[in-house]
Amino acid sequence: MSEILGRYQEQPTCLDPHLERIISQLMSLAQRYVYAFHDSLSAGSADAVSAQRMGGIFGLVYLLCKVRGYKVVLRFFPHEVADIEPVFAALWYHTAKPDGKSWTTRYVLLIWLSLRLIRHVDCLMDILHSDAFEQHALTRKLIAKDCPATGTCVPARRIWCSDHWSGTHRQSLPGPADGDSAGDIDEEECDVEIPEQVETFVGILLQKLHDKDTIVRWSAAKGIGRISARLPPALAREIASAVADVMTEETLVQDDGTIDVSMTSEYSWHGALLCLAELARRGLLSSQLLREAMPWVIKGLTYEIQRGDYSVGSNVRDAACYVMWSFARIHGQESRAVFADLQLKMATVLVSVAVFDRETNVRRAASAAFQEHVGRHSSFPHGISVLQLADFFAVGNMRNAFTDASRRIAEYVECTPASPQSAETTAILEVYGHSDAICVI
């Protein structure tokens, strides 16, 4: 079966005419064995025969998921309410007693269970508080995806009440009545009844920002953004503030304002920055929070911690570049005023990272963020000229970025020590503490 399905890897849509019949027959058998396995567990002993046959069937279903994608295959799964308890019991058993052969069984049971959990919150809460399910990255990822799916059951609010939404979003939903403006609308009019479980889901997702696996942190960041976009502005601001506070944990701020990150976790910083980027590109960051978060984002652009004979932090720097890229997509007048005050510092540090970071993907991410600001707002000094010297291809070569692009960029007047802002702009000529740094001055 694996060999036959493997032939469809390049053209998986060819399976579509037969997919419903295949999946329906397999899942009909699986449903029967899941119920039998559940009955045996209720009697006090696990039915080894049912477990073995479940494993064989779910192995075939997994192959179909791998070839066609689980979202397509999931359409043909049975979705009866009565399936929840047997499927959950089987999943719990195989997760509590894992072995090297049962991971495909856990995978299929988990996506099957996700069909019904959105409508049955209590069952989901039992899973979320189970330590056994925290042992697997795939499980944590899918839980992080299920939380926002349930949280976004909150009715869509009148988005035009937020000052930070762009014109594209304003046109997508009904606006204020004639004669009213967004500023004249009392925020209480935007209030909706929020389910109690939403706060729990948001708390779980905030915890997932600290997870050791990148895919879990990324799913949690997107989930928080999706939930926040459907909440009243006041609650969305609270969530954004909580996300920003993640970076301050275990961080020391010196008397001169220097931020010491030597005792911090790169996982927490990475998750927090990803989440800030998701909130920023959805227009959910207030101007005050932007001003407060900017020093931390800039610190994230040069984040690096030595761990013995190696260093960590490249993923944090990449996420900070994503935040800077997202900032370029904020169009509120108050937010743009904040950027106007900090544009020189933002441009300087982005160029510094684009030409001096040791990681190619980080240099390119910084270049992309710089390009986004130049293209959308033309706010950076000498933006087009600098971008031509530090574009995607130019910074891809480390030698060219370190020795050629950096020297030519430094020729601009804002980058010379004679500039009044030399304390900020001469950072372009500094290699910030890398163990493999070279002097380019």
Kinemage of the C-alpha trace (Angstrom):
@kinemage 1
@onewidth
@group {chain A} dominant
@subgroup {mainchain}
@vectorlist {calphas} color= white
{ca met a 1} P 0.000 0.000 0.000
{ca ser a 2} L 2.853 2.345 0.841
{ca glu a 3} L 4.449 1.722 -2.546
{ca ile a 4} L 1.171 2.367 -4.400
{ca leu a 5} L 0.447 5.610 -2.532
{ca gly a 6} L 4.036 6.711 -3.010
{ca arg a 7} L 3.375 6.971 -6.749
{ca tyr a 8} L 0.892 9.763 -6.040
{ca gln a 9} L 3.351 11.963 -4.112
{ca glu a 10} L 3.887 14.374 -6.990
{ca gln a 11} L 0.205 14.473 -8.055
{ca pro a 12} L -1.793 13.787 -4.865
{ca thr a 13} L -5.000 15.308 -6.280
{ca cys a 14} L -5.332 12.222 -8.478
{ca leu a 15} L -6.481 10.414 -5.336
{ca asp a 16} L -9.446 12.738 -4.786
{ca pro a 17} L -12.058 10.766 -6.800
{ca his a 18} L -11.375 7.668 -4.670
{ca leu a 19} L -10.426 9.279 -1.364
{ca glu a 20} L -13.895 9.385 0.201
{ca arg a 21} L -14.557 5.699 -0.493
{ca ile a 22} L -11.133 4.626 0.842
{ca ile a 23} L -11.253 6.746 3.985
{ca ser a 24} L -14.867 5.897 4.769
{ca gln a 25} L -14.189 2.158 4.653
{ca leu a 26} L -11.001 2.415 6.711
{ca met a 27} L -12.533 4.662 9.349
{ca ser a 28} L -15.655 2.512 9.574
{ca leu a 29} L -13.436 -0.409 10.577
{ca ala a 30} L -11.358 1.815 12.853
{ca gln a 31} L -14.496 3.076 14.566
{ca arg a 32} L -15.563 -0.474 15.323
{ca tyr a 33} L -12.176 -1.397 16.851
{ca val a 34} L -11.959 1.870 18.814
{ca tyr a 35} L -15.318 1.121 20.425
{ca ala a 36} L -14.243 -2.444 21.199
{ca phe a 37} L -10.965 -1.182 22.682
{ca his a 38} L -12.872 1.324 24.810
{ca asp a 39} L -15.181 -1.392 26.108
{ca ser a 40} L -12.174 -3.539 27.042
{ca leu a 41} L -10.603 -0.606 28.923
{ca ser a 42} L -13.863 -0.096 30.789
{ca ala a 43} L -13.751 -3.774 31.762
{ca gly a 44} L -10.294 -3.285 33.260
{ca ser a 45} L -7.949 -4.671 30.581
{ca ala a 46} L -6.803 -3.460 27.166
{ca asp a 47} L -7.773 -5.617 24.180
{ca ala a 48} L -4.458 -6.353 22.450
{ca val a 49} L -6.181 -7.589 19.270
{ca ser a 50} L -8.230 -4.415 18.844
{ca ala a 51} L -5.149 -2.285 19.571
{ca gln a 52} L -3.106 -4.147 16.958
{ca arg a 53} L -5.790 -3.856 14.293
{ca met a 54} L -6.280 -0.173 15.110
{ca gly a 55} L -2.561 0.334 14.586
{ca gly a 56} L -2.674 -1.307 11.156
{ca ile a 57} L -5.665 0.725 9.980
{ca phe a 58} L -4.305 4.000 11.323
{ca gly a 59} L -0.984 3.275 9.653
{ca leu a 60} L -2.777 3.228 6.288
{ca val a 61} L -4.705 6.387 7.169
{ca tyr a 62} L -1.446 8.101 8.071
{ca leu a 63} L -0.011 7.224 4.654
{ca leu a 64} L -3.010 8.926 3.052
{ca cys a 65} L -2.488 11.955 5.295
{ca lys a 66} L 1.159 12.105 4.296
{ca val a 67} L 0.377 11.985 0.580
{ca arg a 68} L -2.781 14.123 0.416
{ca gly a 69} L -2.565 16.173 3.599
{ca tyr a 70} L -4.416 15.629 6.851
{ca lys a 71} L -6.819 18.550 6.328
{ca val a 72} L -8.217 16.936 3.163
{ca val a 73} L -8.345 13.442 4.641
{ca leu a 74} L -10.042 14.751 7.784
{ca arg a 75} L -13.118 15.762 5.777
{ca phe a 76} L -14.118 12.117 5.454
{ca phe a 77} L -13.647 11.099 9.094
{ca pro a 78} L -16.763 10.178 11.115
{ca his a 79} L -17.707 13.048 13.404
{ca glu a 80} L -20.364 11.729 15.746
{ca val a 81} L -20.580 13.041 19.289
{ca ala a 82} L -20.513 9.472 20.598
{ca asp a 83} L -16.975 9.080 19.176
{ca ile a 84} L -15.426 11.528 21.634
{ca glu a 85} L -15.136 9.298 24.688
{ca pro a 86} L -13.834 6.144 22.915
{ca val a 87} L -11.347 8.111 20.806
{ca phe a 88} L -10.158 10.090 23.810
{ca ala a 89} L -9.752 6.909 25.874
{ca ala a 90} L -7.715 5.224 23.119
{ca leu a 91} L -5.561 8.334 22.686
{ca trp a 92} L -5.008 8.612 26.418
{ca tyr a 93} L -3.954 4.953 26.643
{ca his a 94} L -1.453 5.164 23.772
{ca thr a 95} L -0.037 8.457 25.036
{ca ala a 96} L 0.379 7.280 28.618
{ca lys a 97} L 2.110 4.104 27.394
{ca pro a 98} L 3.955 5.161 24.234
{ca asp a 99} L 6.148 2.886 22.183
{ca gly a 100} L 8.072 3.294 18.963
{ca lys a 101} L 5.316 1.761 16.826
{ca ser a 102} L 2.199 3.543 18.063
{ca trp a 103} L 2.979 7.124 16.993
{ca thr a 104} L 0.855 6.849 13.827
{ca thr a 105} L -2.048 5.653 15.978
{ca arg a 106} L -1.676 8.680 18.270
{ca tyr a 107} L -1.430 10.990 15.275
{ca val a 108} L -4.659 9.806 13.640
{ca leu a 109} L -6.551 9.641 16.939
{ca leu a 110} L -5.516 13.202 17.741
{ca ile a 111} L -6.658 14.721 14.452
{ca trp a 112} L -9.862 12.670 14.671
{ca leu a 113} L -10.498 14.032 18.148
{ca ser a 114} L -9.919 17.598 16.961
{ca leu a 115} L -13.075 17.378 14.809
{ca arg a 116} L -15.312 17.413 17.861
{ca leu a 117} L -13.321 19.244 20.515
{ca ile a 118} L -14.086 22.697 19.150
{ca arg a 119} L -17.713 22.145 20.087
{ca his a 120} L -16.985 20.297 23.315
{ca val a 121} L -14.760 22.542 25.388
{ca asp a 122} L -14.839 20.484 28.579
{ca cys a 123} L -13.172 17.523 26.871
{ca leu a 124} L -10.539 19.825 25.414
{ca met a 125} L -9.804 21.252 28.860
{ca asp a 126} L -9.138 17.739 30.199
{ca ile a 127} L -6.591 17.181 27.435
{ca leu a 128} L -4.901 20.561 27.899
{ca his a 129} L -4.264 19.869 31.588
{ca ser a 130} L -2.895 16.379 30.984
{ca asp a 131} L 0.860 15.994 31.596
{ca ala a 132} L 0.957 12.885 29.414
{ca phe a 133} L 0.085 14.877 26.302
{ca glu a 134} L 2.910 17.350 26.951
{ca gln a 135} L 5.519 14.725 26.064
{ca his a 136} L 5.189 15.032 22.282
{ca ala a 137} L 5.921 18.075 20.115
{ca leu a 138} L 3.228 17.102 17.572
{ca thr a 139} L 0.619 16.903 20.320
{ca arg a 140} L 1.649 20.275 21.746
{ca lys a 141} L 1.512 21.811 18.294
{ca leu a 142} L -1.987 20.525 17.569
{ca ile a 143} L -3.173 21.663 21.002
{ca ala a 144} L -1.751 25.111 20.241
{ca lys a 145} L -3.746 25.085 17.007
{ca asp a 146} L -6.949 23.856 18.670
{ca cys a 147} L -6.935 26.573 21.370
{ca pro a 148} L -7.297 29.511 18.939
{ca ala a 149} L -9.809 27.560 16.866
{ca thr a 150} L -12.002 27.325 19.955
{ca gly a 151} L -11.212 30.838 21.134
{ca thr a 152} L -12.230 32.388 17.826
{ca cys a 153} L -15.771 31.208 18.391
{ca val a 154} L -16.118 34.672 19.956
{ca pro a 155} L -18.471 36.734 17.766
{ca ala a 156} L -16.659 39.066 15.396
{ca arg a 157} L -16.463 42.537 16.888
{ca arg a 158} L -16.828 45.836 15.061
{ca ile a 159} L -13.217 46.159 14.051
{ca trp a 160} L -13.505 49.806 13.037
{ca cys a 161} L -13.534 50.726 16.748
{ca ser a 162} L -9.759 50.150 16.843
{ca asp a 163} L -7.564 53.064 15.753
{ca his a 164} L -4.891 50.740 14.442
{ca trp a 165} L -6.716 48.873 11.696
{ca ser a 166} L -5.823 49.714 8.136
{ca gly a 167} L -8.264 50.816 5.473
{ca thr a 168} L -8.391 47.317 4.015
{ca his a 169} L -9.804 45.926 7.256
{ca arg a 170} L -12.145 48.862 7.732
{ca gln a 171} L -13.787 48.219 4.393
{ca ser a 172} L -14.349 44.532 5.137
{ca leu a 173} L -16.852 45.084 7.962
{ca pro a 174} L -19.728 47.511 8.535
{ca gly a 175} L -18.478 50.892 9.698
{ca pro a 176} L -19.982 53.507 11.982
{ca ala a 177} L -23.265 55.118 11.153
{ca asp a 178} L -23.426 58.355 9.166
{ca gly a 179} L -22.192 61.307 11.171
{ca asp a 180} L -20.155 59.145 13.553
{ca ser a 181} L -16.449 58.629 13.532
{ca ala a 182} L -14.385 55.817 14.980
{ca gly a 183} L -13.063 58.155 17.647
{ca asp a 184} L -16.604 59.071 18.779
{ca ile a 185} L -17.632 55.492 19.450
{ca asp a 186} L -17.575 54.457 23.068
{ca glu a 187} L -15.404 51.406 23.492
{ca glu a 188} L -18.196 49.794 25.509
{ca glu a 189} L -20.205 49.518 22.294
{ca cys a 190} L -17.586 47.083 21.066
{ca asp a 191} L -17.959 44.818 24.088
{ca val a 192} L -19.286 41.345 23.471
{ca glu a 193} L -19.913 38.496 25.856
{ca ile a 194} L -16.622 36.624 26.097
{ca pro a 195} L -16.763 32.924 27.070
{ca glu a 196} L -14.924 32.153 30.296
{ca gln a 197} L -12.813 29.546 28.552
{ca val a 198} L -11.198 32.151 26.270
{ca glu a 199} L -9.073 33.447 29.145
{ca thr a 200} L -7.924 29.889 29.841
{ca phe a 201} L -7.048 29.324 26.205
{ca val a 202} L -5.069 32.560 26.039
{ca gly a 203} L -3.198 31.574 29.204
{ca ile a 204} L -2.302 28.199 27.712
{ca leu a 205} L -1.080 29.825 24.498
{ca leu a 206} L 1.049 32.296 26.464
{ca gln a 207} L 2.669 29.320 28.192
{ca lys a 208} L 3.294 27.693 24.801
{ca leu a 209} L 5.396 30.724 23.811
{ca his a 210} L 8.075 29.258 26.116
{ca asp a 211} L 7.962 25.786 24.511
{ca lys a 212} L 11.249 24.197 23.452
{ca asp a 213} L 9.959 23.354 19.947
{ca thr a 214} L 9.767 26.107 17.348
{ca ile a 215} L 6.619 24.773 15.672
{ca val a 216} L 4.735 24.929 18.999
{ca arg a 217} L 5.838 28.511 19.685
{ca trp a 218} L 4.935 29.546 16.141
{ca ser a 219} L 1.470 27.965 16.375
{ca ala a 220} L 0.880 29.641 19.757
{ca ala a 221} L 1.945 33.042 18.409
{ca lys a 222} L -0.453 32.805 15.475
{ca gly a 223} L -3.206 31.575 17.775
{ca ile a 224} L -2.840 34.535 20.134
{ca gly a 225} L -3.000 36.884 17.156
{ca arg a 226} L -6.176 35.260 15.850
{ca ile a 227} L -7.925 35.398 19.218
{ca ser a 228} L -6.822 38.965 19.956
{ca ala a 229} L -8.155 40.166 16.604
{ca arg a 230} L -11.664 39.110 17.648
{ca leu a 231} L -11.622 40.520 21.163
{ca pro a 232} L -12.585 44.038 22.285
{ca pro a 233} L -9.685 46.520 22.042
{ca ala a 234} L -9.131 46.735 25.811
{ca leu a 235} L -8.685 42.956 26.127
{ca ala a 236} L -6.474 42.807 23.048
{ca arg a 237} L -4.209 45.447 24.588
{ca glu a 238} L -3.956 43.411 27.802
{ca ile a 239} L -2.864 40.360 25.841
{ca ala a 240} L -0.296 42.383 23.877
{ca ser a 241} L 1.102 43.785 27.128
{ca ala a 242} L 1.363 40.278 28.593
{ca val a 243} L 3.282 39.127 25.519
{ca ala a 244} L 5.704 42.054 25.793
{ca asp a 245} L 6.251 41.216 29.478
{ca val a 246} L 7.582 37.778 28.494
{ca met a 247} L 10.829 39.406 27.319
{ca thr a 248} L 11.348 41.184 30.628
{ca glu a 249} L 11.403 37.930 32.593
{ca glu a 250} L 14.876 37.141 33.980
{ca thr a 251} L 16.232 40.215 32.193
{ca leu a 252} L 18.488 42.703 33.959
{ca val a 253} L 18.368 46.377 32.990
{ca gln a 254} L 21.490 48.288 33.985
{ca asp a 255} L 21.454 51.870 35.295
{ca asp a 256} L 22.545 53.137 31.878
{ca gly a 257} L 19.631 51.363 30.184
{ca thr a 258} L 21.671 48.428 28.888
{ca ile a 259} L 19.640 45.220 28.669
{ca asp a 260} L 21.439 42.098 29.931
{ca val a 261} L 19.967 38.912 28.436
{ca ser a 262} L 22.620 36.470 29.665
{ca met a 263} L 20.179 34.769 32.044
{ca thr a 264} L 17.197 34.664 29.698
{ca ser a 265} L 15.759 31.807 27.648
{ca glu a 266} L 16.082 32.058 23.885
{ca tyr a 267} L 12.856 30.061 23.583
{ca ser a 268} L 10.850 32.670 25.512
{ca trp a 269} L 12.302 35.583 23.571
{ca his a 270} L 11.699 33.832 20.266
{ca gly a 271} L 8.080 33.042 21.123
{ca ala a 272} L 7.382 36.549 22.430
{ca leu a 273} L 8.852 38.225 19.352
{ca leu a 274} L 6.906 35.978 16.994
{ca cys a 275} L 3.724 36.853 18.861
{ca leu a 276} L 4.494 40.589 18.817
{ca ala a 277} L 4.969 40.345 15.052
{ca glu a 278} L 1.605 38.625 14.645
{ca leu a 279} L -0.101 41.268 16.781
{ca ala a 280} L 1.668 44.097 14.966
{ca arg a 281} L 0.724 42.995 11.485
{ca arg a 282} L -2.896 42.753 12.623
{ca gly a 283} L -2.753 46.327 13.968
{ca leu a 284} L -3.280 45.332 17.604
{ca leu a 285} L -0.372 47.192 19.247
{ca ser a 286} L -1.078 50.584 20.773
{ca ser a 287} L 1.320 53.458 20.174
{ca gln a 288} L 2.348 53.438 23.846
{ca leu a 289} L 3.178 49.720 23.741
{ca leu a 290} L 5.111 50.235 20.503
{ca arg a 291} L 7.285 52.846 22.177
{ca glu a 292} L 7.845 50.633 25.237
{ca ala a 293} L 8.562 47.484 23.219
{ca met a 294} L 10.937 49.056 20.693
{ca pro a 295} L 14.104 48.850 22.888
{ca trp a 296} L 13.403 45.179 23.516
{ca val a 297} L 12.851 44.442 19.836
{ca ile a 298} L 16.071 46.252 18.968
{ca lys a 299} L 17.866 44.193 21.609
{ca gly a 300} L 16.382 41.095 19.991
{ca leu a 301} L 18.096 42.047 16.729
{ca thr a 302} L 21.483 41.525 18.408
{ca tyr a 303} L 20.441 38.769 20.831
{ca glu a 304} L 23.167 36.195 21.433
{ca ile a 305} L 24.098 34.059 24.449
{ca gln a 306} L 27.255 31.992 24.797
{ca arg a 307} L 26.660 28.396 25.845
{ca gly a 308} L 30.127 26.966 26.434
{ca asp a 309} L 31.908 26.754 23.089
{ca tyr a 310} L 28.847 27.718 21.020
{ca ser a 311} L 26.235 30.467 20.977
{ca val a 312} L 22.452 30.574 20.638
{ca gly a 313} L 20.083 33.285 19.511
{ca ser a 314} L 19.967 33.257 15.714
{ca asn a 315} L 16.278 32.303 15.833
{ca val a 316} L 15.601 35.264 18.162
{ca arg a 317} L 17.356 37.677 15.796
{ca asp a 318} L 15.359 36.292 12.884
{ca ala a 319} L 12.094 36.750 14.824
{ca ala a 320} L 13.090 40.331 15.719
{ca cys a 321} L 13.531 41.027 12.001
{ca tyr a 322} L 10.013 39.692 11.479
{ca val a 323} L 8.753 42.133 14.116
{ca met a 324} L 10.461 45.019 12.320
{ca trp a 325} L 8.931 43.857 9.044
{ca ser a 326} L 5.498 43.766 10.698
{ca phe a 327} L 5.967 47.285 12.086
{ca ala a 328} L 6.110 48.551 8.512
{ca arg a 329} L 2.532 47.340 8.018
{ca ile a 330} L 1.085 49.484 10.793
{ca his a 331} L -0.681 52.520 9.341
{ca gly a 332} L -2.190 54.316 12.358
{ca gln a 333} L -1.191 57.963 12.661
{ca glu a 334} L -0.131 57.649 16.303
{ca ser a 335} L 1.953 54.571 15.537
{ca arg a 336} L 3.630 56.247 12.569
{ca ala a 337} L 4.495 59.165 14.871
{ca val a 338} L 6.320 56.724 17.158
{ca phe a 339} L 8.259 55.328 14.209
{ca ala a 340} L 9.108 58.839 13.024
{ca asp a 341} L 10.868 59.500 16.334
{ca leu a 342} L 12.798 56.214 16.126
{ca gln a 343} L 13.299 55.830 12.374
{ca leu a 344} L 17.030 56.619 12.412
{ca lys a 345} L 17.714 54.097 15.177
{ca met a 346} L 15.572 51.474 13.462
{ca ala a 347} L 17.306 52.015 10.128
{ca thr a 348} L 20.757 51.893 11.740
{ca val a 349} L 20.250 48.654 13.617
{ca leu a 350} L 18.544 46.939 10.666
{ca val a 351} L 21.433 47.828 8.359
{ca ser a 352} L 23.899 46.722 11.027
{ca val a 353} L 22.246 43.301 11.242
{ca ala a 354} L 21.859 43.055 7.456
{ca val a 355} L 25.596 43.432 6.842
{ca phe a 356} L 27.223 42.070 10.014
{ca asp a 357} L 25.175 39.120 11.297
{ca arg a 358} L 26.899 35.777 10.831
{ca glu a 359} L 23.724 33.949 9.756
{ca thr a 360} L 22.664 34.331 6.134
{ca asn a 361} L 18.951 33.988 6.877
{ca val a 362} L 19.131 36.728 9.536
{ca arg a 363} L 20.988 39.122 7.232
{ca arg a 364} L 18.375 38.559 4.553
{ca ala a 365} L 15.507 38.952 7.031
{ca ala a 366} L 16.927 42.303 8.188
{ca ser a 367} L 17.285 43.411 4.586
{ca ala a 368} L 13.664 42.430 3.905
{ca ala a 369} L 12.466 44.417 6.936
{ca phe a 370} L 14.451 47.459 5.802
{ca gln a 371} L 12.983 47.101 2.304
{ca glu a 372} L 9.446 46.913 3.699
{ca his a 373} L 9.845 50.230 5.540
{ca val a 374} L 11.435 51.900 2.531
{ca gly a 375} L 8.809 50.623 0.128
{ca arg a 376} L 5.772 51.439 2.260
{ca his a 377} L 6.756 54.656 3.999
{ca ser a 378} L 10.051 55.957 2.548
{ca ser a 379} L 10.935 57.002 6.089
{ca phe a 380} L 14.522 55.747 6.290
{ca pro a 381} L 17.298 58.149 5.206
{ca his a 382} L 18.895 57.197 1.879
{ca gly a 383} L 16.542 54.203 1.887
{ca ile a 384} L 16.686 53.274 -1.806
{ca ser a 385} L 20.440 53.826 -2.070
{ca val a 386} L 21.213 51.780 1.030
{ca leu a 387} L 18.831 49.041 -0.057
{ca gln a 388} L 20.609 48.687 -3.385
{ca leu a 389} L 23.832 47.996 -1.482
{ca ala a 390} L 22.252 45.622 1.056
{ca asp a 391} L 19.558 43.839 -0.923
{ca phe a 392} L 18.597 40.169 -0.620
{ca phe a 393} L 21.394 38.931 -2.900
{ca ala a 394} L 24.120 41.328 -1.741
{ca val a 395} L 23.868 40.295 1.923
{ca gly a 396} L 23.671 36.615 1.017
{ca asn a 397} L 27.458 36.548 0.657
{ca met a 398} L 29.149 37.115 4.021
{ca arg a 399} L 32.405 38.475 2.594
{ca asn a 400} L 30.561 40.927 0.377
{ca ala a 401} L 28.298 42.036 3.246
{ca phe a 402} L 31.130 42.441 5.777
{ca thr a 403} L 33.778 44.083 3.617
{ca asp a 404} L 32.035 45.769 0.689
{ca ala a 405} L 28.430 46.655 1.509
{ca ser a 406} L 29.274 47.910 5.028
{ca arg a 407} L 32.009 50.270 3.773
{ca arg a 408} L 29.878 51.713 1.000
{ca ile a 409} L 26.882 52.223 3.296
{ca ala a 410} L 29.111 54.045 5.807
{ca glu a 411} L 29.907 56.686 3.166
{ca tyr a 412} L 26.505 58.298 3.658
{ca val a 413} L 26.549 61.367 5.856
{ca glu a 414} L 24.246 59.860 8.509
{ca cys a 415} L 26.791 57.076 9.001
{ca thr a 416} L 29.867 59.196 9.691
{ca pro a 417} L 31.172 60.260 13.110
{ca ala a 418} L 30.592 63.888 12.087
{ca ser a 419} L 26.846 63.329 12.202
{ca pro a 420} L 25.018 64.674 15.280
{ca gln a 421} L 23.538 61.223 15.707
{ca ser a 422} L 26.914 59.455 15.535
{ca ala a 423} L 26.298 57.649 18.844
{ca glu a 424} L 23.463 55.798 17.109
{ca thr a 425} L 24.633 55.563 13.542
{ca thr a 426} L 28.240 54.462 14.006
{ca ala a 427} L 26.786 51.115 15.184
{ca ile a 428} L 26.715 50.288 11.453
{ca leu a 429} L 30.521 49.995 11.627
{ca glu a 430} L 30.494 47.794 14.733
{ca val a 431} L 30.514 44.011 14.775
{ca tyr a 432} L 28.522 43.340 17.927
{ca gly a 433} L 30.389 40.733 19.895
{ca his a 434} L 30.386 37.723 17.540
{ca ser a 435} L 33.108 35.200 18.282
{ca asp a 436} L 33.950 34.982 14.566
{ca ala a 437} L 33.786 38.748 13.971
{ca ile a 438} L 36.182 40.535 11.642
{ca cys a 439} L 37.177 44.179 11.792
{ca val a 440} L 35.873 46.176 8.873
{ca ile a 441} L 36.693 49.696 10.031
